[in-house]
Amino acid sequence: MKADPITVPIVKDPTKVKSRFIGSFSKRQIVCYGIAILMGVPFYFCTKDVLGKETSALIMVALMFPAIISSIYEKEGLPAEKYFIRYFRWKFIRPVNRAYKAENRFARQEKRKQMEMEVEALERKQTEFRRAKENRNRSGGTKKTTGRSKQKKQA
């Protein structure tokens, strides 16, 4: 079936419909393009003889670029300048200080397990040291006797 030539697609979300001012441009777009023209064209005419036409044209485009992009770009329902102003405030002027710190339970358990293993290892070393010390005390000190000295004592 062919679509009826009289039907017009309707936008489901009416908040996304933008009012048009002149032609297919909104007021905001016309203002941004006007600002871009007011910045770029005088710069070009003032510098084309000094810098050369190509260099002046490139710098003019670089000057006009932010204004043109701000007329087109939109994120999360906000125009570019409002979005960047909010982002700047959020990141630099009023940075968020977290009132709490998330705690990783699994890391805490692993740390506790590791600490318990270290304590057990230290306790084992201590008991081995005590046993060795007791064995030395029972044998009469750290002096080792050889077979010849035993024979002399017996004679």
C-alpha positions as CSV (number, residue, x, y, z in Angstrom):
1,M,0.0,0.0,0.0
2,K,1.2,3.5,-0.8
3,A,1.1,6.2,1.8
4,D,-1.6,8.8,1.3
5,P,0.1,12.0,-0.1
6,I,-2.0,14.1,2.3
7,T,-0.9,12.5,5.5
8,V,1.7,14.1,7.7
9,P,3.8,12.3,10.3
10,I,3.0,13.4,13.8
11,V,5.6,13.7,16.5
12,K,4.8,11.5,19.5
13,D,6.4,13.8,22.0
14,P,5.2,17.4,21.6
15,T,8.0,18.8,23.7
16,K,10.5,18.0,20.9
17,V,8.7,20.2,18.5
18,K,10.5,23.5,18.1
19,S,8.8,26.6,16.9
20,R,10.3,28.1,13.7
21,F,10.8,31.8,13.3
22,I,12.1,32.4,9.7
23,G,12.0,29.5,7.3
24,S,13.4,26.4,9.0
25,F,15.4,28.4,11.6
26,S,14.4,29.0,15.2
27,K,15.0,32.4,17.0
28,R,17.9,30.9,18.8
29,Q,19.6,29.7,15.6
30,I,19.1,33.1,14.0
31,V,20.7,34.8,17.0
32,C,23.6,32.4,17.1
33,Y,24.3,32.7,13.3
34,G,24.0,36.5,13.6
35,I,26.6,36.5,16.4
36,A,28.9,34.3,14.3
37,I,28.6,36.6,11.4
38,L,29.2,39.7,13.5
39,M,32.4,38.1,14.9
40,G,33.8,36.5,11.8
41,V,33.2,38.8,8.9
42,P,34.7,42.0,10.4
43,F,37.7,39.9,11.5
44,Y,38.2,38.6,8.0
45,F,38.0,42.0,6.3
46,C,40.4,43.6,8.9
47,T,43.1,40.9,8.7
48,K,42.9,39.6,5.1
49,D,45.6,42.1,3.9
50,V,47.9,41.5,6.9
51,L,47.6,37.7,7.3
52,G,46.6,36.7,3.9
53,K,43.2,35.5,2.7
54,E,43.6,31.8,3.5
55,T,44.9,32.4,7.0
56,S,42.2,35.0,7.7
57,A,39.5,32.7,6.5
58,L,40.7,29.8,8.7
59,I,40.8,32.0,11.7
60,M,37.4,33.4,10.9
61,V,36.0,29.9,10.7
62,A,37.6,29.1,14.1
63,L,36.0,32.2,15.6
64,M,32.6,31.5,14.2
65,F,32.6,27.8,15.1
66,P,31.5,28.0,18.7
67,A,28.5,30.2,17.9
68,I,27.4,27.9,15.0
69,I,27.8,24.8,17.1
70,S,25.9,26.3,20.0
71,S,23.0,26.9,17.7
72,I,22.9,23.2,16.5
73,Y,24.1,21.2,19.5
74,E,21.7,20.1,22.2
75,K,22.2,17.5,25.0
76,E,19.6,16.2,27.4
77,G,17.1,18.8,26.2
78,L,19.4,21.7,27.0
79,P,21.1,24.0,24.4
80,A,24.9,23.9,24.4
81,E,25.5,27.1,26.4
82,K,23.1,26.1,29.2
83,Y,24.5,22.6,29.3
84,F,28.2,23.8,29.5
85,I,27.3,26.4,32.1
86,R,25.6,23.8,34.2
87,Y,28.6,21.4,33.7
88,F,31.0,24.1,34.6
89,R,29.1,24.9,37.8
90,W,28.8,21.2,38.7
91,K,32.5,20.5,38.1
92,F,34.3,23.6,39.3
93,I,32.1,26.1,41.1
94,R,30.1,23.8,43.3
95,P,31.9,20.4,43.3
96,V,29.9,17.6,45.0
97,N,31.5,16.4,48.2
98,R,30.2,13.0,49.0
99,A,28.9,12.7,52.5
100,Y,29.5,9.0,52.6
101,K,32.0,6.6,51.2
102,A,30.9,3.4,49.6
103,E,32.3,0.4,51.4
104,N,33.3,-2.8,49.6
105,R,32.3,-5.6,51.9
106,F,34.2,-8.2,49.9
107,A,37.5,-6.2,50.1
108,R,36.9,-5.9,53.9
109,Q,36.4,-9.7,54.2
110,E,39.5,-10.4,52.2
111,K,41.6,-8.0,54.3
112,R,40.3,-9.6,57.5
113,K,41.1,-13.0,56.2
114,Q,44.6,-11.9,55.2
115,M,45.1,-10.4,58.7
116,E,44.0,-13.6,60.4
117,M,46.4,-15.6,58.2
118,E,49.2,-13.2,59.2
119,V,48.3,-13.6,62.9
120,E,48.3,-17.4,62.6
121,A,51.7,-17.4,60.9
122,L,53.1,-15.1,63.7
123,E,51.6,-17.4,66.4
124,R,53.2,-20.5,64.7
125,K,56.6,-18.8,64.6
126,Q,56.3,-17.8,68.2
127,T,55.3,-21.3,69.4
128,E,58.2,-22.8,67.3
129,F,60.6,-20.3,68.9
130,R,59.3,-21.2,72.4
131,R,59.7,-24.9,71.8
132,A,63.2,-24.5,70.5
133,K,64.1,-22.4,73.5
134,E,62.6,-25.0,75.9
135,N,64.5,-27.8,74.1
136,R,67.7,-25.8,74.5
137,N,67.1,-25.3,78.2
138,R,66.3,-29.0,78.8
139,S,69.5,-30.1,77.0
140,G,71.6,-27.9,79.3
141,G,72.2,-25.0,77.2
142,T,73.3,-24.4,73.7
143,K,76.6,-26.4,74.1
144,K,76.7,-29.6,72.1
145,T,78.7,-32.5,73.5
146,T,80.6,-34.9,71.4
147,G,81.3,-38.5,72.0
148,R,84.8,-37.9,73.3
149,S,83.7,-35.6,76.0
150,K,81.2,-38.2,77.3
151,Q,84.0,-40.8,77.4
152,K,86.2,-38.4,79.5
153,K,83.4,-37.8,81.9
154,Q,82.8,-41.5,82.4
155,A,86.5,-42.3,83.0
